Amino acid sequence: MHVDVMPAIEQLCALVTNVPDAALGNETPCGYPVGALLDHLATFAVVFTAAANKEADGRTGPPPAPDAAHLASDWRATIPRDLVALGVAWSTPEAWSGTTKVRGMDMPGEAVGIVALDEVVLHAWDLARATDQSYDPDARVLDPLMGFLTHMAEGGTGIARDGIFGPVVAVADDAPQFDRVLGLSGRDPTWTPR
């Protein structure tokens, strides 16, 4: 499988550049404040670009806890730049084939690519909700995410799921596909800031 992640990345970049400074402390559906989520995106983009390029870049341990204090002063430029580099790296069939390393773990390239796509789409929604921006993901990314998240929600994936997703949120079978994706990821599609 080779999924075009660039449309989802372009949507996320637009959201990032439109985050006002006053929103950096806003809560998000994923539990990070907006500033920490932006720091997570900055770190994630670099790590998963290296994974796509099959680079052993030395990032073998867990990343530092996301924190707005880690953001570069020009984060509205650097995060989108690094996200676009991520999209370019995952645009090659070679990125999706063979194995690669993420944080020192060997994983199939295809699995890492889907995890990268999952991060982009879900955190785009998190950011949009937390900053009162609109977000409607490209429908072409929803089928691969449904398959991945359905697998992650099945029994026996607890260790892989822990720390990545919350408990599955029940969503009606006839709900829009993106609402079902959100529910499988542990997000409530009706979430709004308090």
Backbone bond lengths (Angstrom), bond angles and torsions (degrees), N, CA, C in turn:
res aa  C-N    CA-C-N  psi(-1)  N-CA   C-N-CA  omega(-1)  CA-C   N-CA-C  phi
1 M - - - 1.455 - - 1.529 109.47 -
2 H 1.310 115.76 137.43 1.465 122.58 176.07 1.518 106.13 -135.24
3 V 1.324 117.11 113.30 1.458 122.44 -176.51 1.526 109.21 -106.17
4 D 1.314 116.72 137.11 1.462 121.07 176.27 1.528 108.18 -78.35
5 V 1.317 116.42 105.75 1.464 121.36 -177.93 1.531 112.77 -88.54
6 M 1.324 117.49 -11.30 1.468 119.71 -172.44 1.522 113.66 -62.91
7 P 1.344 121.15 -40.88 1.472 117.82 177.80 1.534 112.64 -58.79
8 A 1.325 116.82 -39.68 1.464 120.18 178.66 1.526 110.55 -67.19
9 I 1.325 116.76 -37.80 1.464 120.56 179.22 1.525 110.65 -67.55
10 E 1.310 117.17 -40.29 1.467 119.74 178.25 1.529 110.96 -61.78
11 Q 1.330 116.66 -38.87 1.465 119.80 177.08 1.528 110.40 -64.00
12 L 1.331 116.68 -44.08 1.460 120.32 179.76 1.527 110.97 -63.79
13 C 1.316 117.42 -41.04 1.474 120.61 178.60 1.526 110.89 -59.15
14 A 1.322 117.21 -42.67 1.467 120.54 179.19 1.521 110.69 -62.52
15 L 1.319 116.90 -39.82 1.466 120.28 177.86 1.522 111.14 -64.18
16 V 1.339 116.50 -44.89 1.466 121.02 -178.85 1.523 110.64 -59.26
17 T 1.311 117.51 -47.26 1.466 120.19 -175.43 1.524 112.22 -67.40
18 N 1.325 117.48 -19.08 1.466 120.76 -179.16 1.520 113.72 -99.83
19 V 1.318 118.61 11.13 1.463 121.17 176.87 1.533 108.38 -77.48
20 P 1.322 117.19 120.42 1.470 118.31 176.92 1.529 111.11 -76.84
21 D 1.308 116.21 150.78 1.467 120.10 178.55 1.520 111.54 -54.79
22 A 1.315 116.84 -36.06 1.464 120.71 -177.55 1.525 112.64 -65.51
23 A 1.336 117.85 -15.54 1.467 121.21 -177.63 1.521 113.39 -93.49
24 L 1.329 119.28 -2.29 1.469 120.77 -173.82 1.521 112.86 -61.19
25 G 1.311 118.26 -26.14 1.460 120.87 178.66 1.518 113.94 -93.15
26 N 1.333 118.08 -2.10 1.472 120.89 -179.30 1.517 111.19 -61.67
27 E 1.324 116.10 144.31 1.458 120.11 174.60 1.527 109.39 -73.44
28 T 1.327 116.55 155.76 1.464 122.65 178.37 1.523 108.97 -126.35
29 P 1.331 117.85 163.14 1.465 119.98 177.73 1.530 113.69 -62.13
30 C 1.329 117.85 -24.78 1.469 119.64 -177.72 1.522 112.69 -87.42
31 G 1.338 116.93 -2.14 1.455 119.65 175.16 1.517 115.52 99.23
32 Y 1.320 118.14 -17.73 1.462 120.74 175.44 1.527 109.16 -83.48
33 P 1.329 118.65 145.56 1.465 118.24 164.16 1.540 108.28 -64.54
34 V 1.318 116.70 159.19 1.464 120.87 -176.79 1.530 111.85 -53.61
35 G 1.321 118.16 -45.37 1.471 120.54 -179.02 1.514 112.36 -60.48
36 A 1.327 117.02 -40.73 1.464 120.58 177.93 1.527 110.59 -68.83
37 L 1.322 117.09 -37.35 1.469 119.88 177.01 1.522 110.15 -62.65
38 L 1.320 117.53 -41.33 1.469 120.20 177.10 1.524 110.81 -61.70
39 D 1.326 117.36 -40.43 1.468 120.66 176.86 1.528 110.45 -63.67
40 H 1.330 116.39 -40.41 1.470 120.26 176.75 1.530 110.21 -60.31
41 L 1.329 116.91 -43.85 1.468 120.09 179.16 1.523 111.48 -62.31
42 A 1.330 116.41 -39.39 1.470 120.23 179.39 1.526 110.57 -62.25
43 T 1.324 116.72 -45.20 1.464 121.17 180.00 1.521 110.99 -67.94
44 F 1.325 115.70 -47.56 1.459 121.81 -179.56 1.530 111.29 -56.05
45 A 1.347 117.30 -43.97 1.466 120.47 -177.10 1.519 111.21 -59.41
46 V 1.315 116.97 -43.43 1.468 120.68 -178.81 1.531 111.13 -68.95
47 V 1.319 117.03 -45.38 1.468 121.02 -177.56 1.529 110.97 -64.51
48 F 1.341 117.26 -43.76 1.463 119.27 -175.87 1.527 112.40 -80.16
49 T 1.326 117.98 -20.47 1.464 119.90 170.13 1.521 109.17 -68.18
50 A 1.324 116.22 -44.80 1.473 120.02 177.09 1.527 110.53 -59.87
51 A 1.326 117.36 -39.29 1.470 120.47 179.01 1.527 110.79 -64.13
52 A 1.329 117.00 -42.13 1.470 120.17 178.68 1.516 110.97 -62.41
53 N 1.330 115.92 -37.39 1.468 121.17 -178.80 1.521 112.92 -84.40
54 K 1.335 115.99 2.93 1.473 122.38 -179.77 1.532 111.21 57.90
55 E 1.323 115.70 38.01 1.459 121.46 179.83 1.519 110.38 -93.57
56 A 1.297 116.17 136.12 1.462 121.27 171.51 1.522 105.49 -92.72
57 D 1.326 115.77 88.39 1.463 119.37 -170.97 1.522 113.94 -92.42
58 G 1.323 118.13 9.56 1.450 120.13 176.49 1.506 114.81 87.66
59 R 1.314 118.83 -5.54 1.455 120.36 178.82 1.527 108.53 -84.98
60 T 1.304 115.02 83.41 1.461 118.81 -174.22 1.516 113.03 -104.05
61 G 1.313 118.06 -18.43 1.455 120.52 -179.23 1.511 110.81 -101.20
62 P 1.324 115.37 -179.89 1.467 118.24 177.94 1.527 110.36 -67.44
63 P 1.318 116.70 149.12 1.463 119.33 179.43 1.526 109.91 -72.21
64 P 1.327 117.09 160.59 1.463 118.72 174.02 1.526 109.25 -64.18
65 A 1.312 116.27 155.82 1.467 120.13 177.93 1.523 109.19 -58.34
66 P 1.326 117.60 132.69 1.462 119.65 179.50 1.525 111.21 -59.59
67 D 1.330 115.12 139.25 1.459 120.50 -176.67 1.525 108.34 -156.52
68 A 1.320 116.95 134.31 1.468 120.98 178.45 1.520 111.88 -58.65
69 A 1.323 116.67 -24.72 1.474 120.08 179.92 1.524 111.82 -64.00
70 H 1.337 118.22 -20.53 1.461 122.00 179.76 1.530 112.79 -83.56
71 L 1.330 117.75 -10.57 1.465 120.19 -175.36 1.528 111.41 -65.80
72 A 1.321 115.29 138.13 1.467 120.60 173.16 1.525 108.38 -67.17
73 S 1.316 117.15 154.11 1.471 120.15 -179.19 1.530 111.45 -62.79
74 D 1.323 117.09 -27.85 1.468 121.38 179.47 1.528 111.80 -106.32
75 W 1.328 116.78 40.61 1.465 121.65 -174.21 1.525 113.16 -58.97
76 R 1.318 118.36 -27.50 1.477 119.59 178.68 1.531 111.16 -67.15
77 A 1.312 117.28 -19.69 1.465 121.46 175.68 1.526 111.27 -98.13
78 T 1.337 117.65 -43.81 1.466 119.74 -173.39 1.523 113.01 -72.95
79 I 1.326 118.22 -38.73 1.468 118.62 -179.54 1.531 110.65 -65.33
80 P 1.348 119.69 -50.10 1.468 118.06 176.01 1.529 113.16 -58.99
81 R 1.334 117.73 -38.94 1.475 120.16 177.89 1.522 110.10 -58.11
82 D 1.333 116.53 -46.29 1.465 120.20 -178.10 1.526 111.85 -71.40
83 L 1.323 117.22 -32.25 1.469 119.86 175.88 1.527 110.94 -67.63
84 V 1.324 117.44 -39.74 1.475 120.10 176.73 1.525 109.96 -63.67
85 A 1.328 117.20 -40.65 1.471 120.23 176.17 1.526 110.15 -60.01
86 L 1.323 116.88 -37.60 1.465 121.35 175.70 1.529 110.54 -60.48
87 G 1.326 115.90 -46.88 1.466 120.02 179.54 1.516 112.63 -62.25
88 V 1.313 116.25 -41.18 1.470 120.69 178.29 1.528 109.80 -63.61
89 A 1.325 116.60 -43.92 1.474 120.28 -178.96 1.521 111.52 -62.10
90 W 1.336 116.80 -39.48 1.468 119.79 -179.01 1.522 112.89 -85.10
91 S 1.330 118.38 4.37 1.459 120.50 178.92 1.524 112.46 -84.13
92 T 1.318 117.20 -7.16 1.463 120.21 -178.58 1.526 110.66 -96.76
93 P 1.320 117.73 141.65 1.473 119.53 177.24 1.530 112.34 -59.45
94 E 1.328 116.77 -30.18 1.470 120.33 -179.12 1.529 112.01 -61.90
95 A 1.321 117.01 -32.95 1.472 120.11 179.81 1.522 111.16 -62.75
96 W 1.317 116.10 -34.33 1.471 122.10 -175.20 1.525 112.63 -87.86
97 S 1.315 117.96 -6.56 1.462 120.75 -176.90 1.525 110.50 -105.32
98 G 1.312 115.71 165.54 1.460 120.84 176.78 1.512 112.39 64.25
99 T 1.319 115.06 -153.13 1.459 120.46 179.21 1.521 109.55 -121.59
100 T 1.294 114.81 161.80 1.457 121.42 176.71 1.519 108.19 -147.45
101 K 1.309 116.44 177.86 1.458 121.29 179.38 1.520 110.18 -117.94
102 V 1.318 114.78 138.72 1.461 122.31 170.90 1.509 106.60 -131.51
103 R 1.332 115.80 117.98 1.465 121.39 -178.98 1.523 111.52 52.95
104 G 1.322 115.80 38.87 1.455 121.28 175.81 1.518 115.26 85.01
105 M 1.333 117.59 -3.75 1.473 120.88 -179.57 1.519 109.83 -98.84
106 D 1.339 115.84 132.48 1.459 120.36 173.72 1.525 108.81 -77.21
107 M 1.325 115.62 130.91 1.465 120.99 179.42 1.523 109.05 -144.39
108 P 1.336 116.91 154.19 1.468 119.01 174.46 1.534 110.16 -63.51
109 G 1.324 116.06 139.40 1.455 120.17 179.15 1.515 112.58 -55.65
110 E 1.329 117.18 -40.01 1.461 120.88 -179.49 1.529 111.04 -61.67
111 A 1.322 117.15 -41.81 1.462 120.57 179.40 1.521 110.83 -64.95
112 V 1.325 117.21 -42.14 1.464 120.96 -179.81 1.526 110.19 -65.68
113 G 1.332 117.20 -38.21 1.464 120.44 177.69 1.517 112.15 -62.33
114 I 1.332 117.10 -40.38 1.470 120.39 178.17 1.523 110.47 -68.46
115 V 1.334 117.57 -38.25 1.466 120.43 176.38 1.539 109.33 -62.12
116 A 1.329 116.84 -41.96 1.464 120.18 178.14 1.527 110.70 -61.46
117 L 1.312 116.72 -45.16 1.464 121.17 178.14 1.524 110.50 -60.77
118 D 1.321 116.45 -43.65 1.457 122.27 179.07 1.533 110.41 -58.29
119 E 1.314 116.52 -46.58 1.470 121.13 179.44 1.526 110.75 -60.22
120 V 1.305 116.74 -44.97 1.466 120.90 -177.99 1.523 110.75 -62.67
121 V 1.316 117.02 -50.20 1.469 120.76 -175.04 1.525 111.48 -69.01
122 L 1.320 117.12 -48.48 1.460 118.93 -177.25 1.525 111.99 -66.38
123 H 1.329 117.12 -41.37 1.454 118.11 -179.57 1.533 112.12 -73.86
124 A 1.318 117.59 -24.21 1.467 119.46 171.83 1.527 109.03 -62.89
125 W 1.325 116.47 -44.30 1.468 120.13 178.22 1.523 110.47 -64.37
126 D 1.344 116.52 -44.24 1.467 120.06 178.02 1.524 110.67 -55.32
127 L 1.329 115.49 -48.61 1.464 121.06 -177.27 1.527 111.09 -65.37
128 A 1.323 116.45 -42.61 1.464 120.27 179.69 1.522 110.97 -61.92
129 R 1.322 116.91 -46.31 1.467 119.99 -179.71 1.520 111.79 -62.80
130 A 1.310 116.40 -40.74 1.461 120.75 -175.58 1.522 113.05 -74.26
131 T 1.326 117.33 -20.73 1.463 120.81 -175.69 1.527 112.38 -118.11
132 D 1.326 116.36 13.92 1.466 122.59 176.57 1.519 112.28 57.07
133 Q 1.340 115.46 46.24 1.460 121.57 174.85 1.528 108.02 -113.24
134 S 1.311 116.59 156.03 1.468 119.46 177.95 1.526 109.44 -85.92
135 Y 1.324 114.64 149.38 1.469 120.18 178.92 1.518 108.74 -153.33
136 D 1.313 115.41 125.82 1.458 122.94 176.31 1.520 106.38 -135.91
137 P 1.338 117.54 103.67 1.470 119.01 -173.73 1.524 112.69 -64.60
138 D 1.301 114.49 151.64 1.458 122.22 174.26 1.523 108.18 -58.33
139 A 1.314 117.27 123.48 1.468 121.76 -174.63 1.532 112.71 -59.15
140 R 1.333 117.64 -24.92 1.470 120.05 -177.11 1.519 113.20 -67.84
141 V 1.326 118.40 -17.91 1.467 119.75 -179.24 1.523 112.38 -90.90
142 L 1.329 117.34 -9.92 1.461 118.98 -172.56 1.528 113.22 -73.77
143 D 1.324 118.79 -37.86 1.479 120.07 179.55 1.530 111.86 -60.63
144 P 1.357 119.29 -49.41 1.467 117.67 178.56 1.530 112.27 -61.57
145 L 1.336 116.77 -35.67 1.468 119.06 179.29 1.519 111.41 -69.36
146 M 1.331 117.63 -38.11 1.474 120.53 177.57 1.521 110.21 -59.56
147 G 1.334 116.65 -45.35 1.458 119.74 179.67 1.515 112.09 -61.99
148 F 1.319 116.53 -46.15 1.463 121.63 -179.36 1.523 111.14 -63.23
149 L 1.330 116.67 -49.60 1.459 120.16 -176.03 1.524 112.52 -71.05
150 T 1.329 117.09 -32.19 1.467 119.84 174.59 1.520 109.61 -62.55
151 H 1.326 116.24 -44.52 1.467 120.39 177.50 1.528 110.53 -61.08
152 M 1.336 117.00 -43.69 1.465 120.74 -179.00 1.521 112.17 -65.92
153 A 1.336 116.98 -26.36 1.464 120.93 -179.34 1.521 112.64 -82.83
154 E 1.334 116.69 -14.32 1.460 120.34 -178.86 1.518 110.39 -73.52
155 G 1.317 115.85 158.84 1.460 120.87 177.48 1.517 111.45 -59.63
156 G 1.321 115.63 149.48 1.451 120.66 176.02 1.520 114.37 91.90
157 T 1.328 117.66 -0.64 1.466 119.20 178.27 1.524 111.01 -112.63
158 G 1.311 117.46 20.05 1.461 122.02 -175.68 1.511 113.37 -54.79
159 I 1.326 117.70 -47.24 1.462 120.14 -177.96 1.520 110.21 -64.48
160 A 1.329 116.99 -42.99 1.463 120.38 179.41 1.531 110.80 -66.42
161 R 1.334 117.54 -32.37 1.457 122.14 -176.66 1.526 112.45 -81.88
162 D 1.323 116.65 -33.80 1.467 121.14 -176.19 1.520 110.86 -58.07
163 G 1.307 115.45 134.14 1.459 120.57 178.04 1.516 114.07 81.46
164 I 1.328 116.71 -7.70 1.463 120.60 179.87 1.525 110.11 -109.80
165 F 1.326 115.51 -44.63 1.458 121.50 -177.15 1.521 109.53 -128.70
166 G 1.311 115.34 152.01 1.451 120.50 172.39 1.524 109.61 -83.56
167 P 1.328 116.63 -179.95 1.464 119.86 175.92 1.528 110.23 -59.27
168 V 1.313 116.29 145.84 1.463 121.47 179.45 1.528 109.22 -58.10
169 V 1.329 115.86 135.32 1.462 122.39 175.94 1.520 107.15 -98.47
170 A 1.327 115.89 126.26 1.464 120.17 -179.03 1.526 110.36 -65.28
171 V 1.325 115.13 127.98 1.464 122.65 178.20 1.523 106.12 -132.96
172 A 1.323 117.27 141.29 1.468 121.61 -178.01 1.524 110.85 -57.51
173 D 1.329 115.88 143.01 1.463 121.13 179.64 1.528 112.49 -59.47
174 D 1.337 116.49 -28.36 1.463 118.99 -179.33 1.534 112.69 -97.63
175 A 1.328 116.83 12.36 1.468 121.04 176.33 1.528 109.14 -68.82
176 P 1.329 117.58 159.62 1.465 119.59 175.73 1.533 110.58 -54.07
177 Q 1.323 115.82 148.22 1.463 120.50 -175.25 1.526 112.33 -57.10
178 F 1.330 118.02 -38.99 1.460 118.66 -178.99 1.529 110.98 -67.62
179 D 1.317 118.54 -34.79 1.465 120.44 174.89 1.523 110.42 -61.77
180 R 1.330 116.59 -38.96 1.475 119.76 178.13 1.525 110.85 -68.39
181 V 1.322 117.64 -37.27 1.470 121.44 174.95 1.528 109.36 -60.13
182 L 1.320 116.06 -48.02 1.464 120.17 -179.77 1.524 110.93 -59.90
183 G 1.316 117.18 -45.09 1.464 120.53 179.54 1.518 111.99 -60.76
184 L 1.318 117.31 -42.88 1.464 120.42 178.63 1.523 112.01 -64.10
185 S 1.333 116.64 -27.27 1.464 120.17 179.40 1.522 112.38 -83.75
186 G 1.328 116.73 -2.68 1.459 120.42 -178.62 1.510 113.45 90.93
187 R 1.330 117.36 13.67 1.460 121.47 179.36 1.523 109.91 -105.94
188 D 1.318 114.83 143.51 1.459 121.16 176.65 1.525 107.92 -89.27
189 P 1.337 118.16 116.22 1.471 119.91 -178.34 1.527 114.02 -59.31
190 T 1.336 117.65 -18.55 1.463 120.54 179.81 1.514 113.13 -93.62
191 W 1.346 117.89 7.63 1.461 122.42 -175.84 1.531 111.20 -57.25
192 T 1.304 115.64 134.74 1.463 122.30 171.64 1.527 107.91 -136.90
193 P 1.324 117.42 154.39 1.477 119.11 178.68 1.527 110.26 -63.17
194 R 1.333 115.13 148.46 1.469 119.21 176.95 1.503 110.84 -78.69
